[in-house]
Amino acid sequence: MDQRQIVTVILLISATVAADYVRPRPRKILHFPWNQRSPSQPQQVHVSLAGQNHLRISWITVDQSSPSFVEYGTSPGQYNLISRGESTSYTYLLYRSGKIHHTVIGPLDPSTTYFYRCGGEGLEFQLRTPPAQFPVTFAVAGDLGQTGWTKSTLDHIDQCKYDIHLLPGDLSYADYIQSRWDTFGELIQPLASARPWMVTEGNHEKESILFLKDGFESYNARWKMPFEESGSNSNLYYSFEVAGVHVVMLGSYADYDKYSDQYSWLKADLSTVDRKRTPWLLASFHVPWYNSNEAHQGEGDGMMASIEPLLYAASVDVVLAGHVHAYERSSRIYNGNSDPCGAVHLTIGDGGNREGLARKYKDPQPAWSVFREASFGHGELNIVNSTHALWSWHRNDDDEPFRSDQVWITSLASSGCLADEMHESRKILMAP
Ligand SMILES: *[C@@H]1O[C@H](CO)[C@@H](O)[C@H](O)[C@H]1NC(C)=O
C-alpha cells in the first residue's frame, strides 16, 4: 500500500466508527393512480371517538346525494344496527369537495370488533373499539404528510398492537392543494377505518387566504372531532376519555391567552377530571414547549406562558407535541425547571412528510432533554395500569421499526403529586 491508500483506509475506518447511524434522505411524495369507482362509493373512511361508547364514522362520496347512514353489527355482512348522521361540503377556489359524511354510531361494547358499511354502498370495513379498562395503547405520530416515509411509518404502526392513534397536528400537507386532502384520506384509510384517529391541528391545516378564506376550513369539514361532546365550542380543541385516561387535545393555532375561549374551556375541563376514574391525564398540541432542536425554537413560548400553569395545576402526566421533525423526550419539568410533579414532554413530529428532518440541535443539550434523535418514526404509549405506562419510540431506520428509546413512566396520581389539594399552584384551577 502506498501512503495515499493507507490514508484512505484510515479515513474509511474512522468514518465507519464515527457514523454509527447514517441519516436517510427525505423520500419522494407518493403518487396515487386515478382510481375509477362509482360516485356513490365511500372513500377516505376514518373513525374517531365521539363521547362515551360512541364512535364517529367519517367518509366522502363524489355523489352529493349519497345518504349519510352507517349500517353495522358484530358479524361480517350482518348489519342489525343503523345510525343516521349529517354531511357537509366546501369549496376552495376552484376545488369543490365531495359530500363529507359524519355519522355517530353506538352505544358500542368495548374491545369489540364491529363490521360496518357506509351509505349502503361499497366495501365492508371493520373496526375495533377501545377497551373499557387498562391496558390501553396509543400509537403517536405527528407531521405525517404523504411520502414514502409516511408509508413506512404507517406500516410500522399497523404492525403494533394499539387501540387509538393520536396525531398532534400536520396531517396531509395539502398546503392549499385540496386534492391532496383526498389522497391523504385514501392513504390512511386502511388504518383510520379500523381504529379511532384523534387529531389536533397544526400549521399545515390552516390554509387561510387573506380576505378569501379563514383558516382550517378543510380540516374542520373533514376531521370533525368530539368538541361538542366535550363542551368546547371549537373543533380546534376538545377532550376525550378512554379506559382510565383523560386526554386534552389543545390548539396551538387557536387563541390561548387568559381571556380566550380555549383557556376558559380548558380550565373547566381540567376541573372535571376525576383521577379515581381516569388516573392518567395527557395533553397534546402541535408546537412543543420544550424543544432543544434549532427548528421552531421559541415558537411555543406564548402558549406555554399561558397554558402550562393550568396543566401543572391539574397534574398532567405526559404532553405530546409535533411540529419539529425529530424526536425528543424531556424529564419531568415545569416552568423550565426539573420538577417531580411536572409533565414528561415528548416531541414526535416525525411521522413522514416532504420537508425532511430537523437535524440541528442546540449544543450543549439542556439538562431536561433526556433523549433526542432526528429520524422519522412513531411512538407507542402503552398505559399498563393506573400507575405505570411504557413509552417507546420506534425510528424507521432501514424500513425496520427499531425501538430506539424506551422508558417507564409512573403516573403523578401514584407519586403523591395530587395529595396537596390546597397547594399554591393548584389555586389557579379553583379560582372563578
Ligand atoms: C402496574 O404495572 C407495573 C408494571 O408491570 C407493575 O410493576 C405494578 O405492580 C402494577 N401495579 C398495579 C397496581 O397493578
The ligand as an ORCA input file, in Angstrom:
! r2SCAN-3c Opt
* xyz 0 1
  C     -48.600     -1.898     37.252
  O     -47.711     -2.433     36.308
  C     -46.365     -2.437     36.739
  C     -45.501     -2.862     35.557
  O     -45.940     -4.062     35.005
  C     -46.235     -3.338     37.948
  O     -44.891     -3.349     38.398
  C     -47.150     -2.836     39.039
  O     -47.135     -3.708     40.132
  C     -48.581     -2.700     38.533
  N     -49.366     -2.011     39.530
  C     -50.589     -2.373     39.849
  C     -51.283     -1.514     40.849
  O     -51.144     -3.335     39.363
*
